[in-house]
Amino acid sequence: MAEETKKKAPAKKAPAKKAEAKAPAKKAAPKKTEAKAASKPAAKKAPAKKATTAKKPSGKTVTVTQTGSPIGRQAYQRQTLIGLGLNKLHRTRTLEDTPAVRGMINKVSHLVKVEDSAA
């Protein structure tokens, strides 16, 4: 019986080898296209011009002072303080009064003190 099992084991492996042989081989790219691509120099594009419609500073500013610690706070609150330029207690930054800055201040309003000022 041991001889019969030895004969059956190689028979099971043989179909797997046939399936591997049927797989299509990868074809190499023609050498002519490689030579053409290598012979042409790379074309340089002109740098894109920056838009001249950038917003001008409105002149309004906001002074933000950090009064609360970011220890034990959620990660987005710590990152918002860093985005405002604050990372230690009692640090003060004067920022332009924009909707983006106001939104950041609203996210961490419990950690900062805000003073409106016009420049």
C-alpha positions, -999 to 999 in steps of 0.1 A, spaced: 0 0 0 29 23 7 41 19 -29 6 29 -42 6 62 -23 41 71 -35 29 67 -71 -2 88 -65 17 117 -50 38 125 -81 7 121 -103 -10 150 -84 20 173 -90 22 167 -127 -11 186 -136 2 217 -118 34 216 -140 13 214 -171 -8 244 -160 25 264 -155 37 254 -190 4 267 -206 9 302 -191 19 327 -219 54 340 -217 60 377 -215 72 393 -247 101 417 -248 95 452 -262 110 457 -297 144 473 -297 135 498 -324 111 518 -302 137 519 -274 162 534 -298 138 560 -310 129 571 -275 165 573 -264 175 594 -295 150 622 -290 159 648 -264 134 656 -237 112 686 -245 112 713 -219 80 730 -210 78 767 -202 70 773 -165 34 782 -159 28 818 -150 13 825 -116 -22 840 -115 -22 877 -107 -56 875 -91 -42 867 -57 -61 883 -28 -46 914 -13 -44 916 25 -75 933 39 -55 950 67 -76 934 95 -57 913 119 -65 891 149 -42 885 179 -44 850 193 -29 839 226 -28 803 237 -43 799 272 -49 761 274 -26 731 271 -29 707 242 -20 678 265 -48 652 265 -66 669 236 -76 653 204 -49 652 176 -68 677 154 -68 703 182 -31 700 186 -25 703 149 -48 733 147 -28 751 174 4 744 154 -13 757 123 -21 789 141 16 791 151 10 783 188 25 754 206 32 766 242 12 784 267 10 822 266 25 825 231 8 852 210 5 855 173 -10 882 151 -27 867 121 -46 881 91 -83 880 98 -96 855 71 -124 829 72 -98 801 73 -81 816 104 -115 822 120 -125 786 114 -93 774 131 -99 797 160 -134 783 164 -120 747 166 -98 756 195 -117 785 210 -115 768 245 -77 769 243 -71 804 230 -79 840 238 -88 862 208 -84 900 204 -96 918 173 -74 946 160 -72 966 128 -38 974 114 
